[in-house]
Amino acid sequence: MSDPYYDSKRKVAENEAELDLKKSIQHLLVDVHDESLDARQPDAQRLGRVIARFASMLSVLSEQSDKLTRRIVRLTWSLAILTVALLILTGYLCYDAYSKTQRDQQQHQDFAQP
């Protein structure tokens, strides 16, 4: 069986965490400073609130970092595919230029012979 105190405390914590994850980094930083300056709370409680807000800020930063990392990985793969395509195209163009040069030389030699 569950304790009603812990159940209600857990719901409050889940609600605050959900709200914090929707805030901007600047807003969370202001919350950290606001919690640290709240002289109405005892030091231990104030420190706990600051740590909770700081953890929220780290979570938001982690999510943003994860999104950017996935985007960079996609861009890197796109660049790798583009590089391979350009290498193939360059190889074809080199072969085409070489074969045309060979053909022109052969025609020049055939034309020069009586």
N, C-alpha and C positions, 0 to 999 in steps of 0.2 A: 504494500500500500504506500501511497505517496503522501508526503507531508504538504499540507496546503500552503505553508509558508514558502517552501522551496518551489512549489508550482507557480505561485504568484510572482516570486522573485525571478524565476526563469522566464516567465512571460514578459516581465518588464525588461529584462536583459535582451531578449530576442527583439522586442519592439525598438529599443534604443539602438541595437546593432543594425537593424534594418534601416532605421532613419539615418544613422551615421553613414552607412554605405552609399546613401543617395546624396550626401553633402560633398561640396568641393573641398579640395585640399586646404584652401585658404580658410574656409569656414571651420574645418576641423582644427586647424591651427589656432584660430581665435577661440574655439571651445577649450582647447588645452590650456591656453593662457587664462581664460575666464575661470575654469575650474581651479587652477593653481592660485588664483588671487581671491578665491571665496573664503573670507576670514570667518564666516558663520559656521563652517564645518570644522570638525577636529582635524588635526594634521593627518592622521592615518586615513581617514575617509577622503580627505582632499587628495592625498597622494594616490589612493585607489582610483578615484575618478579621473585624475590626470593620466594615469597608466591606461585606463580603459579608453579614454579619448585618443591617446597616442596609438594604442593598438588598432583602433578604428582607422586612424590616418595611415598606418602602415598597411592595413588591408586594402584601402582604396589605392594607395600607391602601387601595391603589388598587382592589383587587377589592371591598372593602367599600364604597368610595365609588361604584364603578360600580353595584353592586346597589342602593344607596340612590337614586342618580340615576335609574335605570330605574323604581324604585318611585314616586318623586316625579313622573316624567313620566306614568306610568299614572294616578296620582291627579289630576294636572292635567287630563288628558284626560277623566277621569270627571267632574270638576267642570265642565268646559266643556260636556259633554253634558247634565249636570243643569241647568246654567244655561239652555241652549237649551230644554230641556223645560219649565222653569219659565216662560220667556218666552212660549212657545207657550200654555201653560195660562193665564197671566195675560192674554194677548191674547184668548183665548176667553172667559174670565170677564168681561173688560171689555166685549166685544161682547155677551155674554149679558145683562149688567146694563143696558147701553145699550138693547138691543132691548126688554127688559122695561119699562124706564122709558118708552120711546116708546109701547109698547102700552098701559101704564097711563094715560098722558096722553091717548091717543086714546080709550080707553074712558071716561075722565073727561069728555072733551069731548062724546062721543056721549051720555052719560048726562045732562049738564047742558043739552043742547039739547032744547027741547020738541017 
